[in-house]
Amino acid sequence: MRQALAAAVGEATPPLTFRANSGGLFLEEFRSDPEINRMLFELYGH
């Protein structure tokens, strides 16, 4: 998950595209990881 999010952040992948392809709410399960949470915040602003 970290690698996929890091790639999305690094490539400036449009967040809606990434979220739509990954199941959206599925990502919320990973927010307990501080680095993943930071990247999700960077991509989605929340």
Biopython code that builds the backbone (N, CA, C, O; Angstrom):
import numpy as np
from Bio.PDB.StructureBuilder import StructureBuilder

atoms = [
    (1, "MET", "N", (0.819, -1.168, 0.000)),
    (1, "MET", "CA", (0.000, 0.000, 0.000)),
    (1, "MET", "C", (0.875, 1.249, 0.000)),
    (1, "MET", "O", (0.606, 2.214, -0.716)),
    (2, "ARG", "N", (1.925, 1.213, 0.814)),
    (2, "ARG", "CA", (2.824, 2.378, 0.850)),
    (2, "ARG", "C", (3.427, 2.662, -0.517)),
    (2, "ARG", "O", (3.505, 3.818, -0.933)),
    (3, "GLN", "N", (3.848, 1.637, -1.208)),
    (3, "GLN", "CA", (4.468, 1.828, -2.522)),
    (3, "GLN", "C", (3.474, 2.410, -3.519)),
    (3, "GLN", "O", (3.825, 3.308, -4.284)),
    (4, "ALA", "N", (2.260, 1.922, -3.523)),
    (4, "ALA", "CA", (1.245, 2.424, -4.458)),
    (4, "ALA", "C", (0.921, 3.878, -4.177)),
    (4, "ALA", "O", (0.806, 4.680, -5.104)),
    (5, "LEU", "N", (0.770, 4.228, -2.900)),
    (5, "LEU", "CA", (0.472, 5.615, -2.553)),
    (5, "LEU", "C", (1.649, 6.528, -2.855)),
    (5, "LEU", "O", (1.467, 7.640, -3.348)),
    (6, "ALA", "N", (2.858, 6.059, -2.558)),
    (6, "ALA", "CA", (4.039, 6.860, -2.854)),
    (6, "ALA", "C", (4.155, 7.115, -4.353)),
    (6, "ALA", "O", (4.533, 8.212, -4.764)),
    (7, "ALA", "N", (3.839, 6.129, -5.163)),
    (7, "ALA", "CA", (3.870, 6.310, -6.616)),
    (7, "ALA", "C", (2.823, 7.324, -7.051)),
    (7, "ALA", "O", (3.094, 8.170, -7.904)),
    (8, "ALA", "N", (1.630, 7.245, -6.472)),
    (8, "ALA", "CA", (0.571, 8.198, -6.820)),
    (8, "ALA", "C", (0.964, 9.613, -6.437)),
    (8, "ALA", "O", (0.738, 10.549, -7.203)),
    (9, "VAL", "N", (1.551, 9.778, -5.257)),
    (9, "VAL", "CA", (1.996, 11.102, -4.809)),
    (9, "VAL", "C", (3.129, 11.584, -5.715)),
    (9, "VAL", "O", (3.120, 12.736, -6.149)),
    (10, "GLY", "N", (4.088, 10.732, -6.002)),
    (10, "GLY", "CA", (5.242, 11.096, -6.810)),
    (10, "GLY", "C", (4.902, 11.427, -8.248)),
    (10, "GLY", "O", (5.556, 12.264, -8.870)),
    (11, "GLU", "N", (3.896, 10.780, -8.770)),
    (11, "GLU", "CA", (3.503, 10.993, -10.160)),
    (11, "GLU", "C", (2.396, 12.028, -10.294)),
    (11, "GLU", "O", (1.953, 12.334, -11.401)),
    (12, "ALA", "N", (1.958, 12.560, -9.175)),
    (12, "ALA", "CA", (0.839, 13.510, -9.170)),
    (12, "ALA", "C", (-0.389, 12.915, -9.853)),
    (12, "ALA", "O", (-1.080, 13.592, -10.615)),
    (13, "THR", "N", (-0.648, 11.646, -9.571)),
    (13, "THR", "CA", (-1.834, 10.979, -10.103)),
    (13, "THR", "C", (-3.068, 11.681, -9.575)),
    (13, "THR", "O", (-3.166, 11.930, -8.374)),
    (14, "PRO", "N", (-4.012, 12.004, -10.443)),
    (14, "PRO", "CA", (-5.233, 12.644, -9.946)),
    (14, "PRO", "C", (-5.895, 11.774, -8.878)),
    (14, "PRO", "O", (-6.167, 10.601, -9.133)),
    (15, "PRO", "N", (-6.158, 12.318, -7.693)),
    (15, "PRO", "CA", (-6.691, 11.527, -6.580)),
    (15, "PRO", "C", (-7.973, 10.780, -6.898)),
    (15, "PRO", "O", (-8.139, 9.637, -6.474)),
    (16, "LEU", "N", (-8.881, 11.402, -7.634)),
    (16, "LEU", "CA", (-10.139, 10.738, -7.927)),
    (16, "LEU", "C", (-9.896, 9.469, -8.726)),
    (16, "LEU", "O", (-10.537, 8.449, -8.470)),
    (17, "THR", "N", (-8.989, 9.510, -9.682)),
    (17, "THR", "CA", (-8.663, 8.329, -10.476)),
    (17, "THR", "C", (-8.109, 7.224, -9.595)),
    (17, "THR", "O", (-8.536, 6.074, -9.695)),
    (18, "PHE", "N", (-7.160, 7.564, -8.733)),
    (18, "PHE", "CA", (-6.558, 6.558, -7.863)),
    (18, "PHE", "C", (-7.610, 5.987, -6.920)),
    (18, "PHE", "O", (-7.679, 4.773, -6.731)),
    (19, "ARG", "N", (-8.415, 6.841, -6.338)),
    (19, "ARG", "CA", (-9.426, 6.390, -5.389)),
    (19, "ARG", "C", (-10.459, 5.500, -6.072)),
    (19, "ARG", "O", (-10.863, 4.477, -5.518)),
    (20, "ALA", "N", (-10.881, 5.881, -7.258)),
    (20, "ALA", "CA", (-11.880, 5.090, -7.975)),
    (20, "ALA", "C", (-11.344, 3.699, -8.307)),
    (20, "ALA", "O", (-12.083, 2.715, -8.260)),
    (21, "ASN", "N", (-10.067, 3.624, -8.639)),
    (21, "ASN", "CA", (-9.477, 2.341, -9.010)),
    (21, "ASN", "C", (-9.146, 1.468, -7.808)),
    (21, "ASN", "O", (-8.948, 0.262, -7.959)),
    (22, "SER", "N", (-9.082, 2.047, -6.635)),
    (22, "SER", "CA", (-8.650, 1.275, -5.471)),
    (22, "SER", "C", (-9.774, 0.935, -4.500)),
    (22, "SER", "O", (-9.524, 0.281, -3.487)),
    (23, "GLY", "N", (-10.968, 1.347, -4.771)),
    (23, "GLY", "CA", (-12.076, 0.993, -3.909)),
    (23, "GLY", "C", (-12.433, 2.042, -2.872)),
    (23, "GLY", "O", (-13.356, 1.821, -2.089)),
    (24, "GLY", "N", (-11.751, 3.162, -2.832)),
    (24, "GLY", "CA", (-12.112, 4.284, -1.966)),
    (24, "GLY", "C", (-12.073, 3.982, -0.488)),
    (24, "GLY", "O", (-11.053, 4.211, 0.164)),
    (25, "LEU", "N", (-13.161, 3.472, 0.054)),
    (25, "LEU", "CA", (-13.247, 3.230, 1.496)),
    (25, "LEU", "C", (-12.239, 2.191, 1.971)),
    (25, "LEU", "O", (-11.852, 2.188, 3.139)),
    (26, "PHE", "N", (-11.825, 1.335, 1.095)),
    (26, "PHE", "CA", (-10.801, 0.335, 1.411)),
    (26, "PHE", "C", (-9.550, 1.000, 1.980)),
    (26, "PHE", "O", (-8.907, 0.455, 2.878)),
    (27, "LEU", "N", (-9.207, 2.177, 1.457)),
    (27, "LEU", "CA", (-8.007, 2.882, 1.902)),
    (27, "LEU", "C", (-8.094, 3.341, 3.351)),
    (27, "LEU", "O", (-7.067, 3.488, 4.014)),
    (28, "GLU", "N", (-9.284, 3.566, 3.843)),
    (28, "GLU", "CA", (-9.462, 4.053, 5.212)),
    (28, "GLU", "C", (-8.901, 3.073, 6.235)),
    (28, "GLU", "O", (-8.498, 3.484, 7.324)),
    (29, "GLU", "N", (-8.869, 1.798, 5.906)),
    (29, "GLU", "CA", (-8.343, 0.780, 6.823)),
    (29, "GLU", "C", (-6.866, 0.999, 7.141)),
    (29, "GLU", "O", (-6.377, 0.522, 8.165)),
    (30, "PHE", "N", (-6.160, 1.709, 6.285)),
    (30, "PHE", "CA", (-4.724, 1.883, 6.422)),
    (30, "PHE", "C", (-4.333, 3.184, 7.113)),
    (30, "PHE", "O", (-3.144, 3.450, 7.287)),
    (31, "ARG", "N", (-5.300, 3.993, 7.508)),
    (31, "ARG", "CA", (-4.999, 5.295, 8.100)),
    (31, "ARG", "C", (-4.304, 5.210, 9.447)),
    (31, "ARG", "O", (-3.767, 6.214, 9.914)),
    (32, "SER", "N", (-4.294, 4.052, 10.086)),
    (32, "SER", "CA", (-3.592, 3.921, 11.362)),
    (32, "SER", "C", (-2.076, 3.980, 11.178)),
    (32, "SER", "O", (-1.342, 4.235, 12.133)),
    (33, "ASP", "N", (-1.612, 3.746, 9.960)),
    (33, "ASP", "CA", (-0.183, 3.872, 9.638)),
    (33, "ASP", "C", (0.085, 5.348, 9.352)),
    (33, "ASP", "O", (-0.481, 5.901, 8.409)),
    (34, "PRO", "N", (0.936, 5.995, 10.146)),
    (34, "PRO", "CA", (1.162, 7.443, 9.989)),
    (34, "PRO", "C", (1.634, 7.856, 8.596)),
    (34, "PRO", "O", (1.220, 8.902, 8.096)),
    (35, "GLU", "N", (2.476, 7.072, 7.972)),
    (35, "GLU", "CA", (2.980, 7.427, 6.640)),
    (35, "GLU", "C", (1.876, 7.298, 5.595)),
    (35, "GLU", "O", (1.744, 8.154, 4.720)),
    (36, "ILE", "N", (1.096, 6.247, 5.683)),
    (36, "ILE", "CA", (-0.026, 6.081, 4.759)),
    (36, "ILE", "C", (-1.042, 7.189, 4.974)),
    (36, "ILE", "O", (-1.554, 7.754, 4.008)),
    (37, "ASN", "N", (-1.335, 7.503, 6.216)),
    (37, "ASN", "CA", (-2.271, 8.582, 6.512)),
    (37, "ASN", "C", (-1.786, 9.907, 5.919)),
    (37, "ASN", "O", (-2.577, 10.671, 5.365)),
    (38, "ARG", "N", (-0.482, 10.172, 6.039)),
    (38, "ARG", "CA", (0.076, 11.403, 5.487)),
    (38, "ARG", "C", (-0.105, 11.453, 3.971)),
    (38, "ARG", "O", (-0.490, 12.484, 3.421)),
    (39, "MET", "N", (0.175, 10.336, 3.300)),
    (39, "MET", "CA", (0.044, 10.301, 1.849)),
    (39, "MET", "C", (-1.409, 10.430, 1.414)),
    (39, "MET", "O", (-1.707, 11.116, 0.436)),
    (40, "LEU", "N", (-2.321, 9.771, 2.141)),
    (40, "LEU", "CA", (-3.744, 9.912, 1.823)),
    (40, "LEU", "C", (-4.194, 11.353, 1.996)),
    (40, "LEU", "O", (-4.971, 11.871, 1.193)),
    (41, "PHE", "N", (-3.700, 12.000, 3.050)),
    (41, "PHE", "CA", (-4.031, 13.411, 3.253)),
    (41, "PHE", "C", (-3.487, 14.251, 2.114)),
    (41, "PHE", "O", (-4.155, 15.167, 1.635)),
    (42, "GLU", "N", (-2.271, 13.939, 1.681)),
    (42, "GLU", "CA", (-1.669, 14.689, 0.567)),
    (42, "GLU", "C", (-2.478, 14.507, -0.718)),
    (42, "GLU", "O", (-2.661, 15.458, -1.477)),
    (43, "LEU", "N", (-2.961, 13.292, -0.960)),
    (43, "LEU", "CA", (-3.716, 13.033, -2.170)),
    (43, "LEU", "C", (-5.138, 13.588, -2.122)),
    (43, "LEU", "O", (-5.629, 14.139, -3.107)),
    (44, "TYR", "N", (-5.796, 13.440, -0.969)),
    (44, "TYR", "CA", (-7.224, 13.752, -0.885)),
    (44, "TYR", "C", (-7.562, 14.966, -0.036)),
    (44, "TYR", "O", (-8.696, 15.444, -0.056)),
    (45, "GLY", "N", (-6.587, 15.464, 0.707)),
    (45, "GLY", "CA", (-6.829, 16.650, 1.522)),
    (45, "GLY", "C", (-7.635, 16.396, 2.775)),
    (45, "GLY", "O", (-8.125, 17.340, 3.395)),
    (46, "HIS", "N", (-7.780, 15.151, 3.158)),
    (46, "HIS", "CA", (-8.469, 14.821, 4.433)),
    (46, "HIS", "C", (-8.044, 13.474, 4.922)),
    (46, "HIS", "O", (-8.508, 13.023, 5.969)),
]
sb = StructureBuilder()
sb.init_structure("model")
sb.init_model(0)
sb.init_chain("A")
sb.init_seg("    ")
for serial, (resi, resn, name, xyz) in enumerate(atoms, 1):
    if name == "N":
        sb.init_residue(resn, " ", resi, " ")
    sb.init_atom(name, np.array(xyz, "f"), 0.0, 1.0, " ", f" {name:<3s}", serial, name[0])
structure = sb.get_structure()
